[in-house]
Amino acid sequence: LTLYLWMAYSGDRKTRLAIEESNRLLEETSAIAHIGGWTLDPVTYEGTWTAEVARIHELSPSIKPDMKMGLTFYINESRRIIEHAVDDLLKYNKPYDHVLEFRTAKGNHRWVRTTAMPEFRNGRVVRLNGIMQDVTAEQLAELEVNRLTADLEKRVEERTEQLNKSIRELEAFTYTVSHDLRSPLGAMIGYSQLYREQYNDYSEKERIQFVSAIENAARGSLSL
């Protein structure tokens, strides 16, 4: 009998140690991932939470949470979102999964991912189960990426507008130069044709005048 009791005690001790080790590992993993679980009674609105969820709120794990208290930590538009999600969960058993703004008991600003779903027993909701994860670092990184992307897009738009302005100015300049060149170039072409076609009909003095007119037209085009 004594041996039997010792073996039973030894087995219970090993089981207890295994459970303790499993719980310790679970708590460490939860702390590293900044994620924990919570429950809520759909009748009394009283709940429970793991140590990590309490830490996310910056409250003692010994504090017993309830629905009213839990909702007060959400801020800005996130407060309306979570209240609506909880209402749908209680009325229509609709699960939710949101990333929301959050202010801890010590006033620190955070972002949390919070999810919840109903637990049924014999067709009736007996408990609401959820998880909460601190995703502040990820959210701030995403916001910074969005800010940098928006800044880059703005700079690209500004550079594109500058380029389009330069193109418009170049087109206007090209049009002006082309228009101003028509008169002297036309004169050069006209005098050249006359000089070539009627060369023998003109005296030496008239030929010199034609050449001078062509030179003057050329100088006029160069001065534009």
Beta strands, then each sheet from edge to edge (+ up, - down):
strand 1: 35-40
strand 2: 47-49
strand 3: 96-103
strand 4: 109-121
strand 5: 124-134
sheet 1: 2+ 1- 5+ 4- 3+
end
